[in-house]
Amino acid sequence: MAYKVGVVGLGVMGANLALNMERNGFAVVGYDLDLTKAQAFLQGPARGRRITGADSPALFMQLLEKPRRVLIMVPAGAPVDSAITQLKPHLEPEDILMDGGNSYFLDTERRSKELEQSGFLFMGVGVSGGEEGALWGPAIMPGGQREAWDAVAPILRAIAARAEDGQACVEYLGPRGAGHYVKMVHNGIEYGDMQLIAEAYDLLHRGMGLPNDELHDIFKEWNEKELKSYLIEITANIFAKKDEPTARPLVDVILDEAQQKGTGKWASQNALDVAAPIPTIDSAVESRLLSALKEERVIASKILRGPICSYTGDKHKLIKAIERSLYASKVTSYAQGMALLRIASIEYRYDLKPGNIARIWRAGCIIRASLLNEISEAYEREPQLVNLLLDEAFREAIESRQEDWRFAIQTAVGLGIPVLAMASSLAYYDAYRSEFLPANLTQAQRDYFGAHTFRRIDREGVFHAEWTSTKRSGSGDGDRQECAPRSSGASRRTSVS
């Protein structure tokens, strides 16, 4: 028999996606360099199903229906290139390779161009939802040639998660690396979400002294309201888990040193490249880096002094303020992420549709939340929405929470509790709503020390001031600065500082 789809890489994610495909009516052939891993899968979970294995790339490709549809599920980087190199000699025109890992989008751009030049089709497919999502329905973010999407769409739609309205959480996003770019931003928003929740926990637990059982109740209640999401749900569950050896809450015996695989860092780095401000995501990445300085922090805690106090005000008032601050910060973080997608779409010619992306994220993925329904509706009202904060519904939601937002952050500062992401969210909001920012002084400084020029508010042109030289006016009215206009060519000639 000819098999409909092939999976290269039978680790947890690859194996579960293979099972998902087979359960939804698609016969699967699997291949893994580690034959022991392949046999364990075929003789275990895949036993009795329409799933077979191959012990070589040649046999693997021979068993597949043409045009061949191959999903590569190996670690990002060199393993993906190695898998492609093994498969390429056996490919025929119109065969489709799909990279379902967390690959860097520029690697996907390169692979797409190289394979297209050889007559093959390539897709970068972002998959979110972890091992459970892979088995029962992930959110899927595909990019690549449109004809490749048309050929694999029935498979990806069948295995994707379903939102409450029954819509599959998958949609074609754009050419080349568009899918992996969206997955990268998804992971950046995920970093921001997790850090915001961690800061709320820190303020409740360390700042207010609330025990874990009470934290469980608070987060469980939050998950029944506007903060309803997968991450809030699992956070509530975490607080209820006991460590068997010590009988202590498990979260209390976990080392406070967060690790990362790099996708959030990529989002921050690329945002700088395309000039998109995402301070909440940046703060989340930096918070993980700070957490990694565990030994230094232990030493510093014995040397550096801060406020020694605890919150003695209205307990319920602060809990409510933290809840509302968390919501406002999350909205602001999403606004930054969606704005990054808009700017990058222009930069890389992806033609991304933010409303479609928000709909994909409503189920299956790690950042799934009821909030995404509201974000989808905002883009339905205004598909060309420049920033989520400008949507009337979100503007009103932020304004109504602004007092609590500021109160929670002010309280954290007073207690010496670091809230990098929450404070960055508020600072972004305040900066974005400001008609005036002090960048005029920054430009004056740049022109002073580097002749980088500046523009004026009262007339067109590019100008440079002779900051340290003076001329006496003929009327004897004292010293004055001369501002000389520069050509646009002169401004381009100067270096950036």
C-alpha positions in Angstrom: 0.0 0.0 0.0 1.1 3.6 -0.6 1.3 5.7 2.6 -0.2 9.2 2.6 2.4 10.9 4.7 5.9 10.3 6.1 7.4 11.4 9.4 11.1 11.7 9.9 12.1 11.8 13.6 10.1 9.5 15.9 10.8 11.3 19.2 7.9 12.3 21.4 6.6 15.1 19.1 7.1 13.1 15.8 5.6 9.9 17.2 2.5 11.7 18.6 1.9 13.6 15.4 2.2 10.3 13.5 -0.4 8.8 15.8 -2.6 11.9 15.4 -2.4 11.6 11.6 -3.3 7.9 11.6 -6.2 8.4 14.0 -7.6 10.9 11.5 -7.4 8.6 8.5 -3.9 9.0 7.0 -1.6 6.0 6.7 1.9 6.9 8.0 5.4 5.7 7.3 8.0 6.6 9.9 11.8 6.8 9.8 14.4 7.6 12.4 18.2 7.3 12.4 17.9 5.7 15.8 16.5 2.3 14.8 16.0 1.3 18.4 13.7 4.4 18.9 11.8 3.5 15.7 11.3 -0.1 16.7 10.1 0.9 20.2 7.5 3.2 18.6 6.4 0.7 16.0 6.1 -2.2 18.5 4.5 0.0 21.1 2.0 2.9 20.5 1.9 2.3 16.7 1.2 -1.4 17.0 -2.0 -2.5 15.1 -2.3 0.9 13.4 -1.8 1.9 9.8 1.7 3.0 10.6 4.8 1.3 9.2 8.5 1.9 9.4 11.5 2.1 7.0 15.1 1.4 7.8 16.5 3.7 5.1 15.7 7.0 3.4 15.3 5.1 0.1 12.7 2.7 1.4 11.0 5.5 3.3 10.5 7.5 0.1 9.6 4.4 -1.9 6.6 3.6 0.4 5.1 7.1 0.1 2.3 8.2 -2.2 3.3 10.7 -4.9 3.8 13.6 -4.7 5.4 12.7 -1.4 4.5 14.6 1.8 7.2 14.4 4.5 7.1 16.0 7.9 10.6 16.4 9.5 10.5 16.4 13.3 14.1 16.7 14.4 15.9 19.3 16.5 16.4 22.7 14.9 19.7 23.6 13.2 22.1 21.1 11.7 19.8 18.1 12.2 17.3 19.6 9.9 19.9 20.2 7.2 21.2 16.6 7.7 17.7 15.2 7.3 17.1 17.2 4.1 20.5 16.0 2.7 19.6 12.4 3.4 16.2 12.7 1.7 17.1 15.0 -1.2 18.6 12.3 -3.5 15.3 10.4 -3.4 13.0 13.4 -4.1 11.2 14.0 -7.3 9.7 17.3 -8.6 6.6 18.5 -6.6 7.6 16.4 -3.5 7.0 18.3 -0.3 9.2 18.5 2.7 7.8 20.1 5.9 10.0 21.2 8.8 7.8 21.0 11.9 10.5 21.9 14.5 11.3 25.2 16.1 13.6 26.3 13.3 14.9 29.9 13.0 12.9 31.5 10.2 15.9 32.7 8.3 17.1 29.1 8.1 13.7 28.2 6.7 14.1 31.0 4.1 17.4 29.5 3.0 16.1 26.0 2.8 13.0 27.0 0.9 15.0 28.8 -1.8 17.5 26.0 -2.1 14.9 23.3 -2.5 12.7 25.4 -4.8 15.7 25.8 -7.1 15.9 22.0 -7.3 12.2 21.7 -8.2 11.0 20.6 -4.7 8.5 22.2 -2.3 9.3 23.2 1.2 7.3 24.4 4.2 8.2 25.7 7.6 5.5 24.5 9.9 5.3 25.9 13.4 3.6 23.4 15.8 2.6 24.4 19.3 1.0 22.5 22.1 3.7 20.2 23.4 3.4 16.4 23.3 -0.3 16.4 24.3 -1.1 18.9 21.6 0.8 16.8 19.0 -1.3 13.8 19.9 -4.7 15.3 20.3 -4.6 18.6 18.3 -1.9 21.3 18.2 -2.1 24.8 16.8 -0.3 24.8 13.4 1.4 27.7 11.7 2.4 26.7 8.1 4.4 28.8 5.6 5.8 28.0 2.2 4.6 27.7 -1.3 0.9 28.0 -1.8 0.8 24.8 -3.9 2.5 22.9 -1.1 -0.1 24.1 1.4 -2.9 23.1 -1.0 -1.4 19.6 -1.1 -1.0 19.1 2.7 -4.0 21.2 4.0 -6.4 18.2 4.4 -3.9 16.5 6.6 -3.0 19.5 8.7 -6.6 20.6 9.1 -7.6 17.1 10.3 -4.9 16.9 13.0 -5.1 20.5 14.3 -6.9 21.6 17.4 -10.4 22.9 17.2 -11.5 26.2 18.7 -14.9 26.5 20.5 -16.6 27.4 17.2 -15.2 24.2 15.6 -12.7 26.0 13.4 -9.4 24.2 12.9 -6.5 26.1 14.4 -4.4 26.1 11.2 -4.3 28.4 8.2 -1.8 29.2 5.5 0.2 32.2 6.7 2.5 33.2 3.9 5.6 32.3 1.8 9.0 30.9 2.7 9.7 31.4 6.5 6.3 33.0 7.4 5.1 30.0 9.4 8.3 29.8 11.5 8.3 33.5 12.0 4.8 33.4 13.5 5.8 30.5 15.7 8.8 32.5 16.9 6.6 35.5 17.8 4.1 33.0 19.5 7.0 31.8 21.6 8.0 35.3 22.5 4.5 36.1 23.6 4.6 32.9 25.6 7.7 34.1 27.4 6.0 37.3 28.2 2.9 35.5 29.5 4.9 33.2 31.7 6.9 36.1 33.2 3.9 38.2 33.9 2.3 35.3 35.7 5.5 34.7 37.6 5.6 38.3 38.7 2.0 38.2 39.9 2.9 35.0 41.9 6.0 36.7 43.4 4.0 39.7 44.5 1.2 37.5 46.0 3.6 35.0 47.6 6.7 36.8 48.7 5.2 40.3 48.9 1.9 39.4 50.6 2.9 36.1 52.2 0.1 34.1 50.7 0.5 30.3 51.0 0.3 27.9 48.1 -3.1 26.6 48.9 -4.5 30.1 48.8 -2.6 30.8 45.5 -4.2 27.7 44.1 -7.7 29.1 44.9 -6.8 32.5 43.5 -5.5 31.3 40.2 -8.3 28.8 39.9 -10.8 31.6 40.3 -8.9 33.8 37.8 -9.2 30.9 35.3 -12.9 31.2 35.4 -12.9 34.9 34.4 -11.2 37.2 31.9 -7.8 35.6 32.5 -9.0 32.1 31.5 -6.1 30.4 29.7 -4.0 27.3 29.6 -1.1 28.9 31.4 -3.4 30.2 34.3 -5.0 26.8 34.5 -1.7 24.9 34.8 -0.4 27.5 37.3 -3.3 26.8 39.6 -2.6 23.1 39.3 1.1 23.6 40.1 0.3 25.2 43.4 -1.7 22.1 44.4 1.1 19.6 43.7 3.0 18.1 46.6 6.5 16.8 46.5 6.4 13.2 47.6 9.9 12.9 49.3 9.4 16.1 51.4 5.6 16.5 51.5 6.3 20.2 50.7 4.6 22.1 47.8 6.6 20.9 44.7 7.0 24.5 43.4 8.9 25.4 46.6 11.6 22.8 46.0 12.2 23.8 42.4 15.4 25.8 41.8 14.6 29.4 40.8 16.7 29.3 37.6 14.6 29.4 34.4 16.1 27.9 31.2 15.3 28.7 27.6 15.8 27.2 24.2 16.2 30.5 22.4 13.0 31.2 20.5 12.1 34.1 22.8 15.6 35.5 22.4 15.2 35.2 18.6 12.0 37.3 18.8 13.8 40.0 20.8 16.8 40.0 18.5 14.6 40.2 15.4 12.4 42.9 16.8 15.5 45.1 17.1 16.4 44.2 13.4 13.0 45.4 12.2 12.7 48.3 14.7 9.6 47.0 16.6 9.4 47.7 20.3 8.5 44.7 22.4 9.7 45.6 25.9 7.5 43.0 27.7 9.0 40.1 25.7 12.4 41.6 26.1 11.9 41.8 29.9 10.8 38.2 30.0 14.0 37.1 28.2 16.1 39.3 30.5 14.4 37.9 33.6 15.4 34.4 32.6 18.9 35.6 32.1 18.8 37.2 35.6 17.5 34.0 37.1 20.5 32.1 35.7 22.8 34.3 37.8 21.8 32.2 40.9 25.2 32.1 42.5 25.7 35.9 42.0 22.2 36.6 43.3 22.9 34.6 46.5 26.0 36.6 47.2 24.3 39.9 46.2 21.4 39.2 48.6 23.8 39.3 51.5 25.4 42.6 50.4 22.8 44.7 48.7 20.0 46.1 50.7 16.4 47.0 49.8 13.2 47.7 51.7 12.5 45.3 54.5 8.7 45.4 54.8 5.6 43.5 54.0 2.2 44.6 52.7 -0.1 45.7 55.4 -2.9 47.2 53.4 -6.2 45.9 52.2 -5.4 42.3 51.1 -8.4 41.9 48.8 -7.7 45.3 47.2 -4.2 44.2 46.2 -5.3 40.8 44.9 -7.9 42.4 42.7 -5.3 45.0 41.5 -2.8 42.2 40.6 -5.5 40.4 38.7 -6.4 43.5 36.7 -2.8 44.4 36.3 -2.0 41.0 34.9 -4.8 41.3 32.3 -3.8 44.8 31.3 -0.1 43.7 31.0 -1.1 40.6 28.9 -3.1 42.8 26.5 -0.2 45.1 26.1 2.2 42.2 25.5 -0.1 40.9 22.8 -0.3 44.3 21.3 3.5 44.4 21.0 3.6 40.9 19.5 0.9 41.7 16.9 2.6 44.9 16.1 5.9 43.0 15.5 4.1 40.7 13.1 2.7 43.6 11.2 6.1 45.3 10.8 7.9 42.1 10.0 5.2 41.2 7.4 6.1 44.4 5.5 9.9 43.8 6.0 9.8 40.2 4.7 6.8 40.5 2.3 4.8 37.8 4.2 1.4 39.4 3.9 0.5 38.2 7.3 -3.1 38.5 8.5 -3.2 39.2 12.3 -6.8 38.1 12.6 -6.0 34.7 11.1 -3.0 34.3 13.4 -5.1 35.1 16.5 -7.7 32.5 15.4 -5.0 29.9 15.1 -3.8 30.5 18.6 -7.3 30.1 20.2 -6.8 26.4 21.0 -4.1 23.8 21.0 -1.1 26.1 21.7 0.6 27.1 24.9 -0.8 30.7 24.8 -4.4 29.6 24.1 -6.7 31.9 26.1 -10.2 33.4 26.0 -8.5 36.7 25.3 -7.6 35.5 21.8 -11.3 35.5 20.9 -11.4 39.2 21.7 -8.2 39.8 19.7 -9.7 38.0 16.7 -12.9 40.2 17.0 -10.7 43.3 17.1 -9.1 42.5 13.8 -12.5 41.5 12.3 -13.7 45.0 13.1 -10.5 46.6 11.7 -8.3 44.3 9.6 -5.7 47.1 9.2 -5.5 47.8 12.9 -2.1 49.3 13.6 -2.0 48.5 17.3 -4.3 46.4 19.4 -4.4 49.2 22.0 -6.2 51.4 19.5 -9.2 49.1 19.3 -12.0 50.7 21.2 -12.9 47.6 23.3 -9.3 47.1 24.4 -8.7 50.8 24.9 -11.7 50.9 27.3 -10.5 47.7 29.0 -7.1 49.2 29.7 -8.4 52.5 30.8 -10.8 50.9 33.3 -7.9 48.9 34.9 -5.3 51.7 34.8 -5.6 52.7 38.4 -5.2 49.1 39.7 -2.4 48.5 37.2 -0.4 51.4 38.6 -1.3 50.5 42.2 0.0 46.9 41.8 3.3 48.0 40.2 3.8 50.8 42.8 3.2 48.3 45.6 5.7 45.9 44.1 8.3 48.7 43.8 7.7 49.7 47.4 8.2 46.1 48.6 11.3 45.6 46.5 9.6 42.9 44.4 11.0 43.0 40.8 8.3 43.2 38.1 10.3 43.8 35.0 7.7 42.6 32.5 4.7 44.2 34.2 6.4 47.5 34.6 7.6 47.3 31.0 4.1 46.7 29.8 2.9 49.8 31.6 5.9 51.9 30.4 5.1 50.8 26.8 1.5 51.9 27.2 2.5 55.2 28.6 5.1 55.7 25.9 2.7 54.7 23.1 0.0 57.1 24.3 2.5 60.0 24.7 2.3 62.7 22.0 5.7 64.0 23.4 8.7 61.9 24.3 12.1 63.2 25.4 13.8 61.9 22.2 14.4 65.6 21.2 17.0 65.7 24.0 18.5 62.4 22.7 18.8 63.8 19.2 20.4 67.0 20.6 23.0 64.8 22.4 23.7 62.8 19.3 24.1 65.9 17.2 26.3 67.5 19.9 28.8 64.6 20.2 28.6 63.1 16.7 27.0 65.7 14.3 24.3 63.1 13.6 21.8 66.0 12.7 18.2 66.5 13.8 14.8 67.5 12.4 12.8 70.5 13.7 9.2 70.9 14.6 8.8 74.3 12.9 10.2 73.6 9.4 11.3 70.9 7.0 14.8 69.7 6.6 17.7 68.1 8.3 19.8 70.4 10.6 23.1 70.4 12.6 23.9 72.9 15.3 27.4 74.3 16.2 26.9 73.5 19.8 30.2 74.7 21.2 30.9 77.7 19.0 29.3 81.1 19.3 29.0 84.2 17.2 28.5 87.8 18.4 25.5 89.4 16.7 26.0 92.8 15.1 23.5 94.4 17.5 25.4 93.1 20.6 22.4 91.1 21.9 24.6 88.3 23.3 25.5 84.8 22.2 23.3 82.6 20.1 23.5 79.2 18.4 23.5 78.8 14.7 21.4 75.9 13.3 22.5 75.1 9.7 20.4 72.9 7.4 22.1 69.8 6.1 21.3 67.9 2.9 19.7 64.5 3.2 22.9 63.1 1.8 24.9 64.5 4.7 22.6 62.9 7.3 23.0 59.5 5.6 26.8 59.9 5.7 27.0 60.0 9.5 27.2 56.9 11.6 24.6 55.8 14.1 25.2 55.9 17.8 
